[in-house]
Amino acid sequence: MAREDFNFFHSLRVRWAEVDMQGIVFNGHYLTYFDVAFTEYWRATGLPGVVEQAREGREMFARKATIEYQSPARFDDVVDIGVRCAGFGKSSVRFILEIHLGEQHLISGELVYVYADTAVRKSVPLPEAWREVMTRFEKFAPLAA
Protein backbone atom coordinates (compact mmCIF):
# COMPACT_ATOMS: atom_id res chain seq x y z
CA MET A 1 0.00 0.00 0.00
CA ALA A 2 1.28 3.50 -0.72
CA ARG A 3 2.19 5.76 2.19
CA GLU A 4 -0.20 8.34 0.71
CA ASP A 5 -3.14 5.94 1.20
CA PHE A 6 -2.99 6.54 4.95
CA ASN A 7 -4.79 9.49 6.46
CA PHE A 8 -3.42 8.86 9.95
CA PHE A 9 0.14 8.41 11.22
CA HIS A 10 1.56 8.16 14.71
CA SER A 11 5.30 8.67 15.20
CA LEU A 12 7.50 7.15 17.86
CA ARG A 13 11.19 6.79 18.60
CA VAL A 14 12.66 3.29 18.99
CA ARG A 15 13.89 2.93 22.58
CA TRP A 16 16.90 0.99 23.85
CA ALA A 17 14.73 -1.54 25.73
CA GLU A 18 13.06 -2.55 22.44
CA VAL A 19 16.19 -3.64 20.57
CA ASP A 20 18.60 -6.58 20.56
CA MET A 21 22.41 -6.50 20.72
CA GLN A 22 22.57 -5.41 17.07
CA GLY A 23 20.28 -2.46 17.79
CA ILE A 24 17.38 -3.97 15.82
CA VAL A 25 13.82 -3.94 17.20
CA PHE A 26 12.74 -7.28 18.72
CA ASN A 27 9.90 -8.74 16.62
CA GLY A 28 7.27 -8.64 19.38
CA HIS A 29 7.63 -4.90 19.83
CA TYR A 30 6.12 -4.25 16.40
CA LEU A 31 2.76 -5.46 17.72
CA THR A 32 3.15 -3.01 20.58
CA TYR A 33 3.86 -0.26 18.05
CA PHE A 34 0.70 -1.26 16.17
CA ASP A 35 -1.31 -1.18 19.40
CA VAL A 36 -0.01 2.29 20.32
CA ALA A 37 -0.78 3.66 16.84
CA PHE A 38 -4.23 2.02 16.80
CA THR A 39 -5.01 3.59 20.19
CA GLU A 40 -4.07 7.03 18.87
CA TYR A 41 -6.05 6.44 15.66
CA TRP A 42 -9.12 5.55 17.72
CA ARG A 43 -8.62 8.64 19.90
CA ALA A 44 -8.35 10.82 16.76
CA THR A 45 -11.70 9.56 15.44
CA GLY A 46 -13.47 10.69 18.61
CA LEU A 47 -15.19 7.32 19.01
CA PRO A 48 -15.85 6.00 22.54
CA GLY A 49 -12.66 4.84 24.24
CA VAL A 50 -12.16 1.58 26.10
CA VAL A 51 -13.38 2.96 29.43
CA GLU A 52 -16.60 4.27 27.88
CA GLN A 53 -17.12 1.02 26.00
CA ALA A 54 -16.59 -1.03 29.17
CA ARG A 55 -19.20 1.04 31.02
CA GLU A 56 -21.71 0.12 28.31
CA GLY A 57 -20.80 -3.57 28.54
CA ARG A 58 -19.51 -3.79 25.00
CA GLU A 59 -15.92 -3.65 23.81
CA MET A 60 -13.62 -4.26 20.89
CA PHE A 61 -11.78 -7.59 21.23
CA ALA A 62 -8.66 -8.34 19.20
CA ARG A 63 -9.40 -11.27 16.89
CA LYS A 64 -6.40 -11.33 14.56
CA ALA A 65 -2.99 -9.70 14.24
CA THR A 66 -0.53 -10.29 11.41
CA ILE A 67 2.88 -8.81 10.63
CA GLU A 68 5.02 -8.92 7.50
CA TYR A 69 8.63 -7.82 7.80
CA GLN A 70 10.44 -6.06 4.97
CA SER A 71 13.21 -4.28 6.86
CA PRO A 72 14.01 -3.68 10.54
CA ALA A 73 13.68 -0.55 12.62
CA ARG A 74 16.75 0.28 14.71
CA PHE A 75 17.57 1.99 17.97
CA ASP A 76 16.78 5.71 17.92
CA ASP A 77 14.91 5.60 14.59
CA VAL A 78 11.81 7.77 14.53
CA VAL A 79 9.21 5.67 12.73
CA ASP A 80 5.79 6.62 11.42
CA ILE A 81 3.00 4.09 11.87
CA GLY A 82 0.13 4.45 9.42
CA VAL A 83 -3.30 3.14 10.38
CA ARG A 84 -6.35 2.87 8.18
CA CYS A 85 -9.71 1.20 8.45
CA ALA A 86 -9.88 -1.16 5.49
CA GLY A 87 -13.19 -2.93 5.98
CA PHE A 88 -16.20 -3.87 8.03
CA GLY A 89 -17.98 -7.11 8.77
CA LYS A 90 -21.25 -7.37 10.68
CA SER A 91 -19.48 -7.12 14.05
CA SER A 92 -15.85 -6.73 12.98
CA VAL A 93 -13.55 -4.06 11.68
CA ARG A 94 -10.25 -4.61 9.86
CA PHE A 95 -7.32 -2.23 10.03
CA ILE A 96 -4.20 -2.12 7.87
CA LEU A 97 -1.04 -0.76 9.46
CA GLU A 98 2.38 0.06 8.08
CA ILE A 99 5.59 1.23 9.69
CA HIS A 100 7.76 3.63 7.70
CA LEU A 101 11.15 5.18 8.26
CA GLY A 102 10.98 8.26 6.08
CA GLU A 103 9.93 6.94 2.69
CA GLN A 104 11.18 3.41 3.43
CA HIS A 105 8.43 0.87 4.11
CA LEU A 106 9.59 -1.40 6.96
CA ILE A 107 6.63 -3.42 8.24
CA SER A 108 3.06 -4.25 7.14
CA GLY A 109 0.31 -5.61 9.31
CA GLU A 110 -3.36 -6.19 9.89
CA LEU A 111 -5.50 -6.01 13.00
CA VAL A 112 -9.05 -7.36 13.16
CA TYR A 113 -11.29 -6.43 16.07
CA VAL A 114 -14.72 -7.79 16.93
CA TYR A 115 -17.29 -5.75 18.82
CA ALA A 116 -18.75 -7.92 21.56
CA ASP A 117 -20.97 -8.03 24.63
CA THR A 118 -18.48 -8.36 27.50
CA ALA A 119 -20.84 -10.29 29.80
CA VAL A 120 -21.39 -13.19 27.40
CA ARG A 121 -18.34 -12.66 25.14
CA LYS A 122 -20.45 -12.86 22.00
CA SER A 123 -20.23 -10.58 19.01
CA VAL A 124 -22.81 -7.86 18.48
CA PRO A 125 -23.29 -5.62 15.44
CA LEU A 126 -20.81 -2.80 15.11
CA PRO A 127 -22.69 0.48 15.65
CA GLU A 128 -23.64 2.15 12.39
CA ALA A 129 -22.52 5.51 13.79
CA TRP A 130 -19.01 4.08 14.29
CA ARG A 131 -18.93 2.87 10.68
CA GLU A 132 -19.91 6.34 9.50
CA VAL A 133 -17.24 8.07 11.62
CA MET A 134 -14.45 5.78 10.41
CA THR A 135 -15.61 6.04 6.79
CA ARG A 136 -15.54 9.86 6.96
CA PHE A 137 -12.11 9.73 8.68
CA GLU A 138 -10.51 7.75 5.82
CA LYS A 139 -9.27 8.84 2.40
CA PHE A 140 -10.80 5.71 0.88
CA ALA A 141 -14.07 4.18 2.01
CA PRO A 142 -13.62 0.90 3.94
CA LEU A 143 -14.99 -2.15 2.16
CA ALA A 144 -18.01 -4.04 3.46
CA ALA A 145 -17.70 -7.81 3.89
CYANA upper distance limits for C-alpha pairs under 8 A (distance plus 0.5 A):
  1 MET  CA      5 ASP  CA      7.32
  2 ALA  CA      6 PHE  CA      8.22
  3 ARG  CA     82 GLY  CA      8.14
  3 ARG  CA    103 GLU  CA      8.35
  5 ASP  CA    139 LYS  CA      7.40
  5 ASP  CA    140 PHE  CA      8.17
  6 PHE  CA     82 GLY  CA      6.34
  6 PHE  CA     83 VAL  CA      6.92
  6 PHE  CA     84 ARG  CA      6.43
  6 PHE  CA    138 GLU  CA      8.17
  6 PHE  CA    139 LYS  CA      7.67
  7 ASN  CA     82 GLY  CA      8.15
  7 ASN  CA     83 VAL  CA      8.11
  7 ASN  CA     84 ARG  CA      7.51
  7 ASN  CA    137 PHE  CA      8.15
  7 ASN  CA    138 GLU  CA      6.51
  7 ASN  CA    139 LYS  CA      6.58
  8 PHE  CA     41 TYR  CA      7.23
  8 PHE  CA     82 GLY  CA      6.19
  8 PHE  CA     83 VAL  CA      6.24
  8 PHE  CA     84 ARG  CA      7.40
  9 PHE  CA     37 ALA  CA      7.91
  9 PHE  CA     41 TYR  CA      8.36
  9 PHE  CA     80 ASP  CA      6.43
  9 PHE  CA     81 ILE  CA      5.71
  9 PHE  CA     82 GLY  CA      4.85
  9 PHE  CA     83 VAL  CA      6.85
 10 HIS  CA     37 ALA  CA      6.00
 10 HIS  CA     40 GLU  CA      7.59
 10 HIS  CA     41 TYR  CA      8.36
 10 HIS  CA     80 ASP  CA      6.08
 10 HIS  CA     81 ILE  CA      5.67
 10 HIS  CA     82 GLY  CA      7.12
 11 SER  CA     78 VAL  CA      7.11
 11 SER  CA     79 VAL  CA      6.02
 11 SER  CA     80 ASP  CA      4.84
 11 SER  CA     81 ILE  CA      6.62
 12 LEU  CA     78 VAL  CA      5.98
 12 LEU  CA     79 VAL  CA      6.11
 12 LEU  CA     80 ASP  CA      7.19
 13 ARG  CA     76 ASP  CA      6.24
 13 ARG  CA     77 ASP  CA      6.09
 13 ARG  CA     78 VAL  CA      4.73
 13 ARG  CA     79 VAL  CA      6.80
 14 VAL  CA     18 GLU  CA      7.30
 14 VAL  CA     19 VAL  CA      8.44
 14 VAL  CA     25 VAL  CA      8.04
 14 VAL  CA     73 ALA  CA      8.01
 14 VAL  CA     74 ARG  CA      7.15
 14 VAL  CA     75 PHE  CA      5.68
 14 VAL  CA     76 ASP  CA      5.40
 14 VAL  CA     77 ASP  CA      5.96
 14 VAL  CA     78 VAL  CA      6.87
 14 VAL  CA     79 VAL  CA      8.03
 15 ARG  CA     19 VAL  CA      7.75
 15 ARG  CA     75 PHE  CA      6.47
 15 ARG  CA     76 ASP  CA      6.64
 16 TRP  CA     23 GLY  CA      8.24
 16 TRP  CA     75 PHE  CA      6.50
 16 TRP  CA     76 ASP  CA      8.08
 18 GLU  CA     25 VAL  CA      5.97
 18 GLU  CA     26 PHE  CA      6.52
 18 GLU  CA     29 HIS  CA      6.97
 18 GLU  CA     75 PHE  CA      8.31
 19 VAL  CA     23 GLY  CA      5.59
 19 VAL  CA     24 ILE  CA      5.41
 19 VAL  CA     25 VAL  CA      4.63
 19 VAL  CA     26 PHE  CA      5.84
 19 VAL  CA     74 ARG  CA      7.57
 19 VAL  CA     75 PHE  CA      6.86
 20 ASP  CA     24 ILE  CA      6.05
 20 ASP  CA     25 VAL  CA      6.91
 20 ASP  CA     26 PHE  CA      6.68
 23 GLY  CA     74 ARG  CA      5.93
 23 GLY  CA     75 PHE  CA      5.71
 24 ILE  CA     72 PRO  CA      6.76
 24 ILE  CA     73 ALA  CA      6.46
 24 ILE  CA     74 ARG  CA      4.93
 24 ILE  CA     75 PHE  CA      6.84
 25 VAL  CA     29 HIS  CA      7.30
 25 VAL  CA     30 TYR  CA      8.24
 25 VAL  CA     72 PRO  CA      7.16
 25 VAL  CA     73 ALA  CA      6.20
 25 VAL  CA     74 ARG  CA      6.21
 25 VAL  CA     75 PHE  CA      7.56
 26 PHE  CA     30 TYR  CA      8.13
 27 ASN  CA     31 LEU  CA      8.44
 28 GLY  CA     32 THR  CA      7.58
 29 HIS  CA     33 TYR  CA      6.74
 30 TYR  CA     34 PHE  CA      6.70
 31 LEU  CA     35 ASP  CA      6.64
 31 LEU  CA     65 ALA  CA      8.45
 31 LEU  CA     67 ILE  CA      8.34
 32 THR  CA     36 VAL  CA      6.67
 33 TYR  CA     37 ALA  CA      6.69
 33 TYR  CA     81 ILE  CA      8.11
 34 PHE  CA     38 PHE  CA      6.45
 34 PHE  CA     81 ILE  CA      7.74
 34 PHE  CA     97 LEU  CA      7.45
 35 ASP  CA     39 THR  CA      6.59
 36 VAL  CA     40 GLU  CA      6.91
 37 ALA  CA     41 TYR  CA      6.57
 37 ALA  CA     81 ILE  CA      6.76
 37 ALA  CA     82 GLY  CA      8.01
 37 ALA  CA     83 VAL  CA      7.45
 38 PHE  CA     42 TRP  CA      6.60
 38 PHE  CA     83 VAL  CA      7.07
 39 THR  CA     43 ARG  CA      6.71
 40 GLU  CA     44 ALA  CA      6.59
 41 TYR  CA     45 THR  CA      6.96
 41 TYR  CA     83 VAL  CA      7.30
 42 TRP  CA     46 GLY  CA      7.29
 42 TRP  CA     47 LEU  CA      6.95
 42 TRP  CA     49 GLY  CA      7.95
 43 ARG  CA     47 LEU  CA      7.26
 43 ARG  CA     49 GLY  CA      7.55
 45 THR  CA    133 VAL  CA      7.40
 45 THR  CA    134 MET  CA      7.37
 45 THR  CA    137 PHE  CA      7.28
 47 LEU  CA    130 TRP  CA      7.38
 47 LEU  CA    133 VAL  CA      8.20
 48 PRO  CA     52 GLU  CA      6.16
 48 PRO  CA     53 GLN  CA      6.70
 49 GLY  CA     53 GLN  CA      6.63
 50 VAL  CA     54 ALA  CA      6.49
 50 VAL  CA     59 GLU  CA      7.33
 50 VAL  CA     60 MET  CA      8.46
 51 VAL  CA     55 ARG  CA      6.82
 52 GLU  CA     56 GLU  CA      7.10
 53 GLN  CA     57 GLY  CA      6.91
 53 GLN  CA     58 ARG  CA      5.96
 53 GLN  CA     59 GLU  CA      5.79
 54 ALA  CA     58 ARG  CA      6.30
 54 ALA  CA     59 GLU  CA      6.50
 54 ALA  CA    118 THR  CA      8.25
 57 GLY  CA    117 ASP  CA      6.43
 57 GLY  CA    118 THR  CA      5.92
 57 GLY  CA    119 ALA  CA      7.33
 58 ARG  CA    115 TYR  CA      7.35
 58 ARG  CA    116 ALA  CA      5.92
 58 ARG  CA    117 ASP  CA      5.00
 58 ARG  CA    118 THR  CA      5.82
 59 GLU  CA    115 TYR  CA      6.09
 59 GLU  CA    116 ALA  CA      6.09
 59 GLU  CA    117 ASP  CA      7.24
 59 GLU  CA    118 THR  CA      7.01
 60 MET  CA    113 TYR  CA      6.29
 60 MET  CA    114 VAL  CA      5.92
 60 MET  CA    115 TYR  CA      4.97
 60 MET  CA    116 ALA  CA      6.83
 61 PHE  CA    113 TYR  CA      5.81
 61 PHE  CA    114 VAL  CA      5.71
 61 PHE  CA    115 TYR  CA      6.79
 61 PHE  CA    116 ALA  CA      7.48
 62 ALA  CA    111 LEU  CA      7.84
 62 ALA  CA    112 VAL  CA      6.63
 62 ALA  CA    113 TYR  CA      5.01
 62 ALA  CA    114 VAL  CA      6.99
 63 ARG  CA    111 LEU  CA      8.11
 63 ARG  CA    112 VAL  CA      5.91
 63 ARG  CA    113 TYR  CA      5.75
 63 ARG  CA    114 VAL  CA      6.85
 64 LYS  CA    110 GLU  CA      8.08
 64 LYS  CA    111 LEU  CA      6.11
 64 LYS  CA    112 VAL  CA      5.47
 64 LYS  CA    113 TYR  CA      7.58
 65 ALA  CA    109 GLY  CA      7.70
 65 ALA  CA    110 GLU  CA      6.11
 65 ALA  CA    111 LEU  CA      5.14
 65 ALA  CA    112 VAL  CA      7.09
 66 THR  CA    109 GLY  CA      5.69
 66 THR  CA    110 GLU  CA      5.71
 66 THR  CA    111 LEU  CA      7.25
 67 ILE  CA    107 ILE  CA      7.49
 67 ILE  CA    108 SER  CA      6.24
 67 ILE  CA    109 GLY  CA      4.81
 67 ILE  CA    110 GLU  CA      7.30
 68 GLU  CA    107 ILE  CA      6.28
 68 GLU  CA    108 SER  CA      5.58
 68 GLU  CA    109 GLY  CA      6.53
 69 TYR  CA    106 LEU  CA      7.05
 69 TYR  CA    107 ILE  CA      5.36
 69 TYR  CA    108 SER  CA      7.15
 70 GLN  CA    105 HIS  CA      7.77
 70 GLN  CA    106 LEU  CA      5.63
 70 GLN  CA    107 ILE  CA      6.17
 70 GLN  CA    108 SER  CA      8.40
 71 SER  CA    105 HIS  CA      8.05
 71 SER  CA    106 LEU  CA      5.13
 71 SER  CA    107 ILE  CA      7.28
 72 PRO  CA    106 LEU  CA      6.63
 72 PRO  CA    107 ILE  CA      8.23
 73 ALA  CA     77 ASP  CA      7.07
 73 ALA  CA     79 VAL  CA      8.16
 73 ALA  CA    101 LEU  CA      8.13
 73 ALA  CA    106 LEU  CA      7.53
 77 ASP  CA    101 LEU  CA      7.87
 78 VAL  CA    101 LEU  CA      7.31
 79 VAL  CA     99 ILE  CA      6.99
 79 VAL  CA    100 HIS  CA      6.12
 79 VAL  CA    101 LEU  CA      5.39
 79 VAL  CA    102 GLY  CA      7.85
 80 ASP  CA     99 ILE  CA      6.16
 80 ASP  CA    100 HIS  CA      5.66
 80 ASP  CA    101 LEU  CA      6.89
 80 ASP  CA    102 GLY  CA      8.12
 81 ILE  CA     97 LEU  CA      7.25
 81 ILE  CA     98 GLU  CA      6.06
 81 ILE  CA     99 ILE  CA      4.94
 81 ILE  CA    100 HIS  CA      6.85
 82 GLY  CA     97 LEU  CA      5.84
 82 GLY  CA     98 GLU  CA      5.61
 82 GLY  CA     99 ILE  CA      6.85
 82 GLY  CA    100 HIS  CA      8.36
 83 VAL  CA     95 PHE  CA      7.21
 83 VAL  CA     96 ILE  CA      6.39
 83 VAL  CA     97 LEU  CA      5.10
 83 VAL  CA     98 GLU  CA      7.36
 84 ARG  CA     95 PHE  CA      6.01
 84 ARG  CA     96 ILE  CA      5.94
 84 ARG  CA     97 LEU  CA      7.06
 84 ARG  CA    138 GLU  CA      7.33
 85 CYS  CA     93 VAL  CA      7.77
 85 CYS  CA     94 ARG  CA      6.51
 85 CYS  CA     95 PHE  CA      4.97
 85 CYS  CA     96 ILE  CA      6.96
 85 CYS  CA    134 MET  CA      7.37
 85 CYS  CA    135 THR  CA      8.31
 85 CYS  CA    138 GLU  CA      7.60
 85 CYS  CA    142 PRO  CA      6.47
 86 ALA  CA     93 VAL  CA      8.26
 86 ALA  CA     94 ARG  CA      6.08
 86 ALA  CA     95 PHE  CA      5.82
 86 ALA  CA     96 ILE  CA      6.73
 86 ALA  CA    141 ALA  CA      8.12
 86 ALA  CA    142 PRO  CA      5.04
 86 ALA  CA    143 LEU  CA      6.68
 87 GLY  CA     93 VAL  CA      6.33
 87 GLY  CA     94 ARG  CA      5.65
 87 GLY  CA     95 PHE  CA      7.67
 87 GLY  CA    142 PRO  CA      4.86
 87 GLY  CA    143 LEU  CA      4.79
 87 GLY  CA    144 ALA  CA      6.05
 87 GLY  CA    145 ALA  CA      7.46
 88 PHE  CA     92 SER  CA      6.22
 88 PHE  CA     93 VAL  CA      5.01
 88 PHE  CA     94 ARG  CA      6.77
 88 PHE  CA    131 ARG  CA      8.24
 88 PHE  CA    142 PRO  CA      7.30
 88 PHE  CA    143 LEU  CA      6.73
 88 PHE  CA    144 ALA  CA      5.42
 88 PHE  CA    145 ALA  CA      6.41
 89 GLY  CA     93 VAL  CA      6.61
 89 GLY  CA    144 ALA  CA      6.63
 89 GLY  CA    145 ALA  CA      5.44
 90 LYS  CA    124 VAL  CA      8.47
 90 LYS  CA    125 PRO  CA      5.97
 90 LYS  CA    126 LEU  CA      6.88
 90 LYS  CA    145 ALA  CA      8.17
 91 SER  CA    114 VAL  CA      6.11
 91 SER  CA    115 TYR  CA      5.93
 91 SER  CA    116 ALA  CA      8.09
 91 SER  CA    123 SER  CA      6.60
 91 SER  CA    124 VAL  CA      6.09
 91 SER  CA    125 PRO  CA      4.83
 91 SER  CA    126 LEU  CA      5.14
 92 SER  CA    112 VAL  CA      7.33
 92 SER  CA    113 TYR  CA      6.02
 92 SER  CA    114 VAL  CA      4.75
 92 SER  CA    115 TYR  CA      6.59
 92 SER  CA    125 PRO  CA      8.41
 92 SER  CA    126 LEU  CA      7.17
 93 VAL  CA    112 VAL  CA      6.28
 93 VAL  CA    113 TYR  CA      5.98
 93 VAL  CA    114 VAL  CA      7.05
 94 ARG  CA    110 GLU  CA      7.57
 94 ARG  CA    111 LEU  CA      6.36
 94 ARG  CA    112 VAL  CA      4.96
 94 ARG  CA    113 TYR  CA      7.05
 95 PHE  CA    110 GLU  CA      6.10
 95 PHE  CA    111 LEU  CA      5.64
 95 PHE  CA    112 VAL  CA      6.76
 96 ILE  CA    108 SER  CA      8.11
 96 ILE  CA    109 GLY  CA      6.39
 96 ILE  CA    110 GLU  CA      5.12
 96 ILE  CA    111 LEU  CA      7.07
 97 LEU  CA    108 SER  CA      6.36
 97 LEU  CA    109 GLY  CA      5.54
 97 LEU  CA    110 GLU  CA      6.42
 97 LEU  CA    111 LEU  CA      8.25
 98 GLU  CA    105 HIS  CA      7.78
 98 GLU  CA    106 LEU  CA      7.94
 98 GLU  CA    107 ILE  CA      5.99
 98 GLU  CA    108 SER  CA      4.97
 98 GLU  CA    109 GLY  CA      6.66
 99 ILE  CA    105 HIS  CA      6.77
 99 ILE  CA    106 LEU  CA      6.01
 99 ILE  CA    107 ILE  CA      5.48
 99 ILE  CA    108 SER  CA      7.05
100 HIS  CA    104 GLN  CA      5.98
100 HIS  CA    105 HIS  CA      5.08
100 HIS  CA    106 LEU  CA      5.91
100 HIS  CA    107 ILE  CA      7.66
101 LEU  CA    105 HIS  CA      7.08
101 LEU  CA    106 LEU  CA      7.39
114 VAL  CA    123 SER  CA      7.01
115 TYR  CA    123 SER  CA      6.16
115 TYR  CA    124 VAL  CA      6.42
115 TYR  CA    125 PRO  CA      7.39
115 TYR  CA    126 LEU  CA      6.40
116 ALA  CA    121 ARG  CA      6.45
116 ALA  CA    122 LYS  CA      5.75
116 ALA  CA    123 SER  CA      4.47
116 ALA  CA    124 VAL  CA      5.60
116 ALA  CA    125 PRO  CA      8.46
117 ASP  CA    121 ARG  CA      5.84
117 ASP  CA    122 LYS  CA      6.02
117 ASP  CA    123 SER  CA      6.71
117 ASP  CA    124 VAL  CA      6.93
118 THR  CA    122 LYS  CA      7.87
126 LEU  CA    130 TRP  CA      7.66
126 LEU  CA    131 ARG  CA      7.94
127 PRO  CA    131 ARG  CA      7.18
128 GLU  CA    132 GLU  CA      6.81
129 ALA  CA    133 VAL  CA      6.75
130 TRP  CA    134 MET  CA      6.72
131 ARG  CA    135 THR  CA      6.51
132 GLU  CA    136 ARG  CA      6.66
133 VAL  CA    137 PHE  CA      6.64
134 MET  CA    138 GLU  CA      6.86
135 THR  CA    140 PHE  CA      8.13
135 THR  CA    141 ALA  CA      5.86
135 THR  CA    142 PRO  CA      6.71
136 ARG  CA    141 ALA  CA      8.18
138 GLU  CA    142 PRO  CA      8.26
